[in-house]
Amino acid sequence: MTVTRINIGPIHPSTHGVLRLVVDLDGDTIVNVEPHVGFLHRGVEKLVETRMYMQCPPYMEKLDYVAPMSYDEAYVSVIEKAQGIEVKERAMYVRTVMLELERIASHLLWLGSMSNDLGQFFTLFMWAFRDRDTVLRLLEEAAGGRMFYVNMRLGGVVKDIPDGFAEKASAALQQVEKHTHEYEVYLEKNPVFNERMKGVGVLSRELAISLGVTGPVLRGSGVSYDVRKNNPYYVYDKLNFRMQTRRDGDSFGRYMVRLLEIRESIRLVREALRKMPAGDAIGMPIRLVMPIPKNMTAVTNRELPRGECMMYLVADKQRPYRLSIRAPNFINLSAIGEMAKGHHTADLFTILGSLDIVMGDVDR
Amino acid sequence: MLLVTPAAGALQILAYAIAVTVLILVYAYTFGWIERKLIAKMQLRHGPTTTGKYGMLQNLADFIKLLSKEHTVPRNADKLLLLASLPLLLSISIFLILLLPLSPSLSGANLSLGLLAVFVVLSFMPLIIFVNGFGSSNKFAEISAQRSMIMLLSYEIPLLLVIASAALLANSYNISGIVSSQSGRWFLISMPIGFVAFFIAMLAELERSPLDLREADSELIAGWLTDISAPYYSLALFLDYTRMFFGSLVIAILFLGGWQGPVLPPLVWLLLKAALISLAVIVVRATMVRMRLDRLLRLGWLALLPLALLNLIITYILFVA
């Protein structure tokens, strides 16, 4: 057996940013994959120690630039918990709508880049981006930004959703739902797509749990764990939320989970908009943020589009003494070695794509 | 019109070669633009719009850009192998088109075993790609070269079997003979199975998606072209379209009745049919997901080869015996 060692990345079309994979190949079979991370390390966890609490959300948004608002929300929630601030009733609904819209946009981007990783020449990528854009336009109307929103304040949001948003969102999401169905038919009727996804990168239930992966990767392996269900926050327990799991554990299972989640999120947005109470959703102005007693700690966990994010805060009066982030992508990425072993070279990119990593979050 | 008879001098052949090369250039340029525009339409984009009318000068601008970039050769690369292969491949593919008669009166060489000669020359191309891949001392190029060799047999044998059945139908390997025997019925109707097998095998031969495993951009960056610097890469792009032109011409000649057709002159008919095939190739590129190597081998040996054999047997039973 002669092992060839190749370096994939940090500059490579399919590494979703700056990931370096050192791959040992025996012919066309993968013997070992070792991810090397840190090319996008910006020291955000250290940086926030020098900033006041509400100066940090913009940094948080840059961690996962595909679904920025969900990170923003996870950070703000830990401050709220430390301060003991209750989120306003309407703001909870607004945040839920925002988070689910982010999830739809994020999964659509994943769908596009996944098909690209499989070697399709950008067709589905562009189609999925059309729908991502529809969702982003909704978010822009509601939160005022397309990429970075900084829409969270303690106890609420910066901008309440405008009048007539529910109707507009409903119409737009209907379009997204229709298109998602089209993509599903388009992909699943394609035998090449099926044979490249099914049985590739199988992550067994036990292995998934022991490696600590979360999000669609975990649910694709048949584990019923979703923070929105197991440890519900905001109004998820009041909404009719169904967790999506698949037992296959392969790339196709993860693909199915994400597609089902797009549907589920569309349903959740509609339901939340319907049940949304009238009232005030605007959060506390930044100048009124109070210091947190020294050495007080708080932990929150949130279900981001890519997995469970945990924020651990140790306060130091005006600013965090330490903010530790459990980045879902970092832990999901660590599973690639186990998943890719014994597969063909081409499958490595299927598996990497199906993990849906964002390097900003991996490297922090 | 150039009339090439055995008595014609070398000058005439040279003039013909230059004329065909100009034709290839025009084709490559046009289809470079059509491919961009067509795929853009399929992907809800506009494609090039600002450079020239409908972005028609965009490819020229890109070509100038590629030429103006720095030319580098990796230190460990075999300079000769790396730099000689693209001009060599390009001349082979132009030579291949020269071997094909483009109308009853227009041909570089009307060989009695013309079709066989074409495919003999064609089989040099994967070898040169292999050599280039190893010469560039890049591991992605090496993997690409290995893939090229592994793939080779799985699509070349079905390709040759379909050619054999076409020759069986026409009772000749002469290309003009094959075209003239399609005057009553195109070979597409006589052997539809063969057409399918041939088209798929041709996609692999032309390095076209979804069978572009040698150049798999999302896996191997650019495969055997990874270490080719920009000025030479423009040759690779030209090579891509030259090969596509060749493939389309061969399919048009073998299955779509070649230059036969009413009213319009023969050359125009042949080019129209070739354009149709090229469009099909482009549409396939924008729709399909790339195949994996082992699946391609399975496709070649367990689907294309039996289909090609079946086609040969059916052709023999129906039309010859």
HADDOCK unambig.tbl for C-alpha pairs under 7 A between the chains (distance, minus, plus):
assign (segid A and resid 6 and name CA) (segid B and resid 139 and name CA) 6.62 0.50 0.50
assign (segid A and resid 12 and name CA) (segid B and resid 221 and name CA) 6.47 0.50 0.50
assign (segid A and resid 13 and name CA) (segid B and resid 218 and name CA) 5.57 0.50 0.50
assign (segid A and resid 13 and name CA) (segid B and resid 221 and name CA) 6.44 0.50 0.50
assign (segid A and resid 14 and name CA) (segid B and resid 218 and name CA) 5.42 0.50 0.50
assign (segid A and resid 14 and name CA) (segid B and resid 219 and name CA) 6.93 0.50 0.50
assign (segid A and resid 117 and name CA) (segid B and resid 218 and name CA) 5.61 0.50 0.50
assign (segid A and resid 118 and name CA) (segid B and resid 289 and name CA) 5.88 0.50 0.50
assign (segid A and resid 118 and name CA) (segid B and resid 290 and name CA) 6.05 0.50 0.50
assign (segid A and resid 119 and name CA) (segid B and resid 218 and name CA) 5.81 0.50 0.50
assign (segid A and resid 119 and name CA) (segid B and resid 289 and name CA) 5.39 0.50 0.50
assign (segid A and resid 119 and name CA) (segid B and resid 290 and name CA) 4.74 0.50 0.50
assign (segid A and resid 120 and name CA) (segid B and resid 286 and name CA) 6.87 0.50 0.50
assign (segid A and resid 120 and name CA) (segid B and resid 287 and name CA) 6.92 0.50 0.50
assign (segid A and resid 120 and name CA) (segid B and resid 288 and name CA) 5.88 0.50 0.50
assign (segid A and resid 120 and name CA) (segid B and resid 289 and name CA) 4.55 0.50 0.50
assign (segid A and resid 120 and name CA) (segid B and resid 290 and name CA) 6.21 0.50 0.50
assign (segid A and resid 121 and name CA) (segid B and resid 285 and name CA) 6.89 0.50 0.50
assign (segid A and resid 121 and name CA) (segid B and resid 286 and name CA) 5.49 0.50 0.50
assign (segid A and resid 123 and name CA) (segid B and resid 43 and name CA) 5.07 0.50 0.50
assign (segid A and resid 123 and name CA) (segid B and resid 286 and name CA) 6.09 0.50 0.50
assign (segid A and resid 123 and name CA) (segid B and resid 287 and name CA) 6.82 0.50 0.50
assign (segid A and resid 126 and name CA) (segid B and resid 43 and name CA) 5.64 0.50 0.50
assign (segid A and resid 126 and name CA) (segid B and resid 44 and name CA) 6.94 0.50 0.50
assign (segid A and resid 127 and name CA) (segid B and resid 43 and name CA) 6.51 0.50 0.50
assign (segid A and resid 192 and name CA) (segid B and resid 289 and name CA) 6.40 0.50 0.50
assign (segid A and resid 192 and name CA) (segid B and resid 291 and name CA) 6.23 0.50 0.50
assign (segid A and resid 193 and name CA) (segid B and resid 289 and name CA) 6.18 0.50 0.50
assign (segid A and resid 346 and name CA) (segid B and resid 219 and name CA) 6.26 0.50 0.50
assign (segid A and resid 346 and name CA) (segid B and resid 292 and name CA) 6.38 0.50 0.50
assign (segid A and resid 349 and name CA) (segid B and resid 219 and name CA) 6.85 0.50 0.50
